[in-house]
Every structure is written in C-alpha cells, then in structure tokens.
C-alpha cells in the first residue's frame, strides 16, 4: 500500500463510478508491447556466450515480452483484476488480428516490380502452430499472473509489493512457458531441446522481472497517487471468461 493521504482504499466492486485518468494509456502500452514483441521479437534468434553455462540461443523477443507481465502486474495492482482481465482480452484480440493480417498480407501475390516477397515471408510468414501456441500461452499465463497478483494483495494486506510481482511472475511465466514450448515445438525439436529452452527462457523472464522491480514500484506508486485509489479484489468474480470491469 502506498503511504499517501490522498489515496482511498476501495474494493474493486466499488469503483464503477470512479473515473481513471491513465487506465487507457496503460492498456494501449500493454497491447503495443505485446504486438511488437510477438511480431518483431519473435522473428529473430540471438545468442549470448555466458561463463560456465556456455552459448545460449534465445528469441530476441524475450527482452521485451516480459514487459507485458510487468505491465500486467501494474494493471492488477493499480486497477484490480477485472480491469487487468479486460486488458488481457484486448491483447488477445490484437494478437489474433496480427496473425490474420500477417497471413493475408503474405498470401497476397506480389507485384512484378517488387522483389521483397521472400524476405517478407521469412519475417512475417507466421507458422500457424506457433501462433496458436503463443495465443493460448499468453492468455493463460497473463490471467494466472493477474489472479495470483490480486489474491496475494489480499493475503499480504497490500504490503510487500515485490512478493506479489515476483510471485505472480513465477506462476504466470511458468504457465506461459509450460504451454508455449511443448505446443509450438514438441515433435519438431527434440524433447531435450524443448525442455532446455523452456527452462532457460523461463528463468531469464523471471530474472528480468526481478531486475525491473524498482521500476514497477515507481510506476505503481505514481499511478496510485494520480488515480487516488488503492484497489483490493475482495469481492471480485475471478472468472477468466469476461471482459466486464
């Protein structure tokens, strides 16, 4: 809980008439990060040489995709589970539109004067199986992250924000990774390779979240003061199949 006399503690169901100033901006940032990390970041593999561990190959998107979980934590902490769930559904729809648009644009016959089709297919020719894996893993992982974040806020009485941000990420990224890598690559890669990449990327994502904890604290505190409320999900309906606030 932020120590500020201008902040009112409320249950999420008491906020139907409250006008939030920055919720729409947070939603826009979440969707933008999600789309860019999936479309731009997923197209490139990179590698890094680490002492003792050796060379590690990873998708470049891993540097930015975890930011969606950071924003998910901020949304849940500041605006409550229901509003975070609404944002997750918005992101879900945006990723589906991205996949459909990519497929249509790549499938369109290129003009005779344009020679970029092979490169375009290489970058934007999304594999349906990987797209499906990404959508399912994102939806389940983000909702698990928001649920744990909201419930832990009640258990901790709003204290120790770092336990909620890291704890929810451990669960959310765990669900995301356990769904994405087997669905996307099992049978294409060896089982050992799937397990190795799953564990490596999962640990990197959790570590990245932990490193960003001071940033999360600053943004959460700033938004709570700006919005004037501290939301607790005491009577919230935690069903994932809703877009209602």
N, C-alpha and C positions, 0 to 999 in steps of 0.2 A: 504493500500500500504506500502511496506517495504521501509524504507528510506536508500537506498543504491545506490550509483552512478554506480555500475556495473550492475544494473538491467534495462532492457529496457522494457517499456510498449508497448504491442502489442495486436492487435485484434487476436482472435483465428484463423481466416482465413489467417493470415499472417505467420503461423508457420509450413507450410507444409514442409519446408526445414530445420527447426530447429531440432537439434539432442539433445533429452533429455537424461540426464545421469541416472536418477533414476526412471523414469516412470514405467519400467518393474518390478522393485522391489516393488513399491507401488501397482501395480496390483497383484503381487504374494501374498503380505501381505493381501490384501483385500480378495482374494479368499480363502486363508488359514484360516483366521478368520471366514469367512462365513461358510465354510465346517465344521470346528471344533465346532463352536457354535451350528450349526444345528444337527450335528451327536452326539457329546459328551454332550453338554449342554442340549439338548432337552430331553435326556434320564432320567434325574433326577429332581425330585421335592424337593425343600428345603423349610424351613420356618424360620421366624425370629419373635421374640417377641418384639413389639415396644410399648413404653409407650403411653397410651391413645388409640392408634389405636388398639392394641392387636396383636394377632398372624396373620401373613400374610404368605400365601403359594405362592411360585413363582418358575418358571422354572429356574434351575441353569444357563441356557444359557443366561439369562438376564444380567449376569455380563460381558459377553464378546460380545454378538451380537451387542450392541450399538457401539462397537468399529468399526464395519463396517460402521456405519454412520459417525463416526469421520473421518475415512479414506476417506469416500465419500466426506466429506467437504474439506478435504485436497486436494484430487484429483481435485475437481472442482475449488477450489481457485487457485491452482498452475498450473494445466494443462488445465483448461477450461472444459466446459460442454461436448463437443463431446468426449474428451478422457475419462472423467468420465463415460459417457454413454457406451463407449466401454468396460470399466472395469465391469460395471454392467451386461452387456450381457455375459461377460466371467464368472462372478459369477453365472448368471442364468443357463448357460450351465453346470457348475460344479455341482450345486445343483441337476439338473436333472440326471446327471451321477451318483451322490452319491445315489440318490433314486433308480435308476435302479439297480446299483450294489448291494445295500443292499437287494433289493427284490430277486435278482438272488442267491446271496450267502446264504441267509436264506432259500430259497426254495430248495437248493441242499440237497440231502439225506445225513445225517451224517454217518461217518464210525462207524462200530460196536465198535471200540476201543475208540471212543471219546464220552464223556458224557456231553459235554458243550452245546448241542443244545437248551435246554430250556432257559438257561441264555442268549445265543446268540440271540434267538428270542425275549426275553424280552427287550434287549438293542437295537438291530438293526432291529427288525420287525416293520418297519415304517408303520403307518396307511396311506393308500392312500389319504384319505380325508385331513389329517393333512399335508401331503407332498404337496398336491395341494394348500392348504391354504397358506402354507409357501412360496411356489414359487410365487404365484400371489401377495401376500402381499409384499414380498421382492422387486419384480420387480417394482411394482407401487410406493412403498414407497421410494425406493432409487432414482428413476427417479424424483419423486416430490421433494425430498430433493435437488438433483443436480440442478433442474430447478430454485427453489427458491434461492438457493445459488448464481447461476450465475446471475440471474436478480437483486438480491439485491446488488451485487457487482457494477453493473452499476448505480443503484439508489443512492448508498452511495459513489460513485466515489472512491471505493477501501478503504474507511475509515471504522473504527469501525467493525473490523472482528467479534467480539463477537456477534454483532446483526445478522450477517449472519449465523454463526454456530448454534446459539440457535434458531433463527427464522426458518431456514430451517429444523432443527430437530423437532421443534414443528409441522410443516406441514408434513414432511416425516414420522415421527414416528406415527403421527395421522392417516395418510393414511394406514400405515402398520397395526396398531392395529385395525382400523375400518374394515379392510378386513380380517385379520387373525382370530381373535377370533370368530366372527359370522360364518365364513365359516367352521372353524375347529370344533366348539363345540356347536353351536346353535342346539337344539334338543337333544343333549347328556347331556349337563349341563342345569340347569335351566336358564332362561333368566336373572334373577337377578345375578346368579353366573358369567355368561358371561360378563355382564356389570361391575360387581365389579372387576373381574380380569383384564378386558380390561383397566379400568381407573387406577387401581393400577400399573400395569406394564407400562402403558404409562407414568405416572408421574415419575416412577423410571427411565425409559430410558431417559427422558428429563433431569431429575436431574443429572444423570450420565454424560450426555453430557456437562451440565453446569460446573460440577466439573472438567472435563477434558479440559476446555477451555484454561488454561495456557499451557498445553501440546500441544494443537492444534496450538496455537500461535508460540511456539518454533519450531515445525516441519515445519509449513508453512514458517516461516521466513528463516529457514535453507535451505529448498528446493528451495525457490525463489532465494536466493543468489547463490546456487550451479548451478541452471539451467540458471540463468542470464536473466530471463524474468518474466514479470508480465502480465498474460493473462486476457483479457477482452472479453466477448462474445457479442460484439456489432453487428456482422453480422451473428451470428450462426443460423443454422437451428435447431430448438429445437424439431424436431420430435423424438419421442422415438424409432421409428422403423428403426433404422440404427445403424451400427457399424463403420461407417466411422469417421475418425478424422476430 
